[in-house]
Amino acid sequence: NVNQQYLLQIIKDVMQDDQYLIQRHTVMHPYSSLGRPIWRPLRIVGPLQDYDGFHELAAKRSSNFTESVFTNGAGCSIVKKQEMLKLLEEHLRSNLVAIPG
C-alpha cells in the first residue's frame, strides 16, 4: 500500500497552476484475445498552456495505439486547482493505491 497522505502531499507540491484542462477522447483499438475491437475513453489532464488540439493529441497518442481510431470526446473542461485536489483526494481515500514490486 501507498501512504495516501504522503502521496496527496506530493500531488499538492507538483500542482503549481491555478487551473487545469481535461481533454476527453476515445480510442478504438483491436483486442486480439476478444477477437474484436474495444473502445477506451481516455482523458488528458494538464495545465492550460499545454493544450493540444485534437489532431495534435491523436498524433502524439498514436504511437501507443497502433491500428487504432481516435474520436474527439465532446471537448474540454477547465477545472480549478482546489476542485482537482478535492477530486484526487476523494479518489485516493476511496481506492486502494498499490505499487507493484
PETAFEN-V438030 format. One record per residue. RES is the residue in one small letter. OMEGA is omega as a letter, one per 20 degrees, with the letter a starting at -180 (NA if undefined). BURIAL is I if it has 16 or more other C-alpha atoms within 10 Angstrom, else O. Layout:
{{RES;OMEGA;BURIAL} {RES;OMEGA;BURIAL}}
//
This chain:
{{n;r;O} {v;r;O} {n;a;O} {q;a;O} {q;r;O} {y;r;O} {l;r;O} {l;r;I} {q;r;O} {i;r;O} {i;r;O} {k;r;O} {d;a;O} {v;a;O} {m;a;O} {q;a;O} {d;a;O} {d;r;O} {q;r;I} {y;a;I} {l;r;I} {i;r;I} {q;a;I} {r;r;I} {h;a;I} {t;r;I} {v;r;I} {m;a;I} {h;a;I} {p;r;I} {y;a;O} {s;a;O} {s;r;O} {l;a;O} {g;r;O} {r;r;O} {p;r;O} {i;r;O} {w;r;O} {r;r;O} {p;a;O} {l;r;O} {r;r;O} {i;a;O} {v;r;I} {g;r;I} {p;a;I} {l;a;O} {q;r;O} {d;a;O} {y;r;I} {d;r;O} {g;a;O} {f;a;I} {h;r;O} {e;r;O} {l;r;I} {a;r;I} {a;r;O} {k;a;O} {r;a;O} {s;r;O} {s;r;O} {n;a;O} {f;r;O} {t;r;O} {e;a;O} {s;r;O} {v;r;O} {f;r;I} {t;r;O} {n;a;I} {g;r;O} {a;r;O} {g;a;O} {c;r;I} {s;r;O} {i;a;O} {v;r;I} {k;a;O} {k;a;I} {q;r;O} {e;r;O} {m;r;I} {l;r;I} {k;r;O} {l;r;O} {l;r;O} {e;r;I} {e;r;O} {h;a;O} {l;a;I} {r;a;O} {s;a;O} {n;r;O} {l;r;O} {v;a;O} {a;r;O} {i;r;O} {p;r;O} {g;NA;O}}
//
